[in-house]
Amino acid sequence: MNRPIGVFDSGVGGITVVKEIIRQLPNETIYFFGDVKNCPYGDKSQQEILKYTEKAVKFLISKDVKMIVLACNTATAASLDYLEGKYNIPIIGVIKPGARTAIQATNNKKVLVLGTNFTAKSKAYTKEIHNINKNIIVHNKACITFVSFVEKENYNDKEKVFKLLNNELLETKNLDIDTIILGCTHYPILQKDIESYYKNKIKVISSGIETAREVSMILTFLKIHNKKEKEDHKFFISKDSNEFKKTANKWLNENICIEVVEL
């Protein structure tokens, strides 16, 4: 089946998931939509997030995708339950794969989730983890400045990065945790810095790897892997953004073609 995989995020963070899907499934074509115009989602209401997410889902379906990945933790927390059964293609999020990985990784059963304001308040990761193991203690920390910091491409300035991390994470150093979940797909861009901030003593989980594995399992189960020649990946954003282009090109290590669309 030579139909693309749709991937959606509120901004550039979903490119971290796209990169992993491309690495694990090199024969598949990706159609990515980033809602740069309405980013960030973290401080919006559930109703707003659901509205924007469903618009993106409908857009990707209009491009004849065979499945959709909500590569946005906030969108997953706010809308996956509603969207899963509404459309006749698989729609998955990034929270379940990340939760499963953290359960396997933690030794002392104490986990910290770094996320947007909405994701932290929703305790979506706590619910997923406790569905499997109620004995794990889960702390949720809203890192409200991370997304805009990454979107503005400030992550190359290490002095600014340290100041950002210290402002957001200093209080978490008193927690006896051994595992951190990056509960926003923008955050892996800061992953090495976050690992260094905790002196490389804490396991830091990015859900992109496990999400890509889940995509592969679904394609195999439904027998919808691409068996023809791969087409070019396509990238769509809701507002022109040089920052998005620079970061996406850097992360994918290629000069991608980006089309601006209004939904």
N, C-alpha and C positions, 0 to 999 in steps of 0.2 A: 504494500500500500504506500504509494508515493505522495502522501499528504504530510504537511508540516506539523510540528509540535508547537502549540501556542504557549508563550510564556509572558506573564504580566507582572509588572511591579509599578509602584507609585513613582519610581524614579530610576536612578542608575544602579541601585543596589542589586536588582535582579540579574544584572550582568554577571554577578558572581555565580549564580545558579546556571545561567546560560553557558558559561565557560565550562562548568563541570559536566553538563549534559553533552556538550560538544566533545569533551575529552572521553567520556565513557561511551558515547553513541555517535561516533564520527560519520556514520552513514545517514544520519537523520538531518532533516532541515528544520531550522528554528525560525519562527516568526515571533518577534518580541515587540510588545507594546509597553512603553513607559509613560505614565501619566504625569509628565514633568509639570504641566500647567497647574495641577492641584496638589503637588507634593509640597510638604510632607502630609501624610495621612494621620500621623500619630495623635494629633490633638483634635481631630474631627470627631463628630458623633458617629455612632454605628450606622445610623440612617444615611448619612452623607457618604461614608465609606462604602456601604452596600450599593448605593446609587452609582458611584464612580466605578466600582469594581464590575458591576453588571454591564455597564456600558462597554467597558474594555472586553469583557467576555463575549458580548454580542459582536463587537468589532472583529475579534479573532475568529469567531465562528463564521462570520461573513467571508473570511479568507480561507474557509474550508479546512481548518485545522482538525486533526484527529483526536487530540486531547489538549487540555489546558493545565498549565502549572501556575498556581498563584504564588509567584516567587516574592511574596510580600507577607511578612508575619502578621501585620496589622490587618490586611485584607483577608487573610486566612482566618484570623480570630473573629472578625466581624461578619464574614459572609459565606464561609465554606459550607456550613451546615445547610444554609438556604439554597446555595447554588448546586450542590452535589446531585440532587435528584431532579433538578429542573430541566436539565438539558441532556440530550441523548449521546453525549460524549463524556469520557472520564474527565473529571476536574479534581485535581489534588492540590494540597497546600504544602507548606514547609514545616508545620509545627509537629505533626506526628513523627516524621523521620528524625527531626532534631531531638524530640523527647526520647525516642527509642535509643538513639546513640548515647545520650547522656546517662540513661539507666545502665547501659553496658559499661560506660566509662568510669562512673563514680565508685570509689572504694569505701568512703566513709558515709555514703548516702546523704550527702549535703551538697546541693546544687544551687547555683546562682544564675538567674535568667536576666540578661541585659536586653531591654526592649524599648519600644516607644511607650509613650504615656498610655495609649489605648491597650496595647498588648500586655503591659504590666498590670494595669487595673483589671483587665479581663481574666487574668490568671489562667490563660489558655494552656500554657505549658504545665502549670501545676495540675490542672485537670487531666491532661493527657498522661503525665507521669504517674499520677495516683490511680488512673485506670489500670495501670500495669503493676505498680508497686506503691502501696500507701505508706510504706515505711521510710520513703525518701523525703527529706526536708527540702522544700523548694523556697528560695527567696526570690522575689521579683524586684528589679530595680529599673525605674524609668530613666533613661539617659536622653533627656529631651533635646540636647544640643548636638548629638552625634550626626543625625541625618543631614541637617543643613550644613554642618562642617564638611562632610564628605561631598555633598552636592556642589559646594563652592570650591572643591579641589584644594582644601587647605592641608591635606594629609601628608604632603611632601615636606612641610615645615615641622621638623621634629620637636622644636621648642614649643610651638603651638599645640602639637599633639599631646605632649606631656602635660601641659597646662590644662588642656581639655580633659584628659583622663583623670588628673588629680582632682579637678573640680567635681567630676561626676562619681568617681569611684573610691575616693579616699575612705569614706565611711564603711565600704564593703571589706576593707582589709581586716576588720575585726571579726568577720564571719569565718567560722571554721569550715570553709568549703574546699572541695578538691576539684570541682568541675564547674565550668562556666558555659552556658549556652548563649551564643550570639543570636538573640531573638529578633533580629532585624537583618535583612539581607544587605543593608548598607555596611553593617559593622565588620564583615570579614576584610574589608579594605583596611581596617585598623587592627586586624587580628595579631600580627606580629608585635605591634606596639602594646597591645593589651597583654599579650603573653609576657613581654619584657617588664611591663608595669608590675606584674605579680611575680617577678624574678624567675619566670619559666617554671614555677612550682605547681601551677594549676593547669589542668587540661581544659583547653578552649575548643568548644564544639561549634562548627559551622554546619548548618543543615544541608548545604548544597550537595555534598557528596552523597548523603543518604537519600536526598530527594531524587537525584539522578538515578540512583539504583532502583528506587521505586518506579520511576518512569520506565526503566528498562524492564522491570518485572511485569508491569501492566501491558507494555507492548508485546511481550512474549506471551502472556496469558491470553490476550485478545488476538494474537497472531496478526499484529498490524505493524510489525517492523517494516522499514523501507527496504524493498527488494530491487529497486530500480536505481538509476543514477541519481545521486544527490543533487538537489537544486541549491541555489545560493540562499544563504540566510537573509532574512529581511528584518529591518529594525524600524519601528514607527514610534514617534513621540508626539505628545499633544501640544507641545510648544517648542519652538526652536531654542536650542541651548548649546552653546559652545562648550560649557562645562561637561555636559553629558557626552558630547562627541569625544572630547579629550580623554575622559575617564574610560569610556567604553572602548575606544581605540587602544588605550594603554593596557587595559585588562585583557582584551582579546588578542592583543598583539597583532592587530591588522587594521587597515584603514577601511572601516565599514561604511556602507551607504545608508544614510538615515533619511526617512521620509517623515515630514510633519503632517499630521492629520488632525482635523478638528472633529470631535465626537459630539 
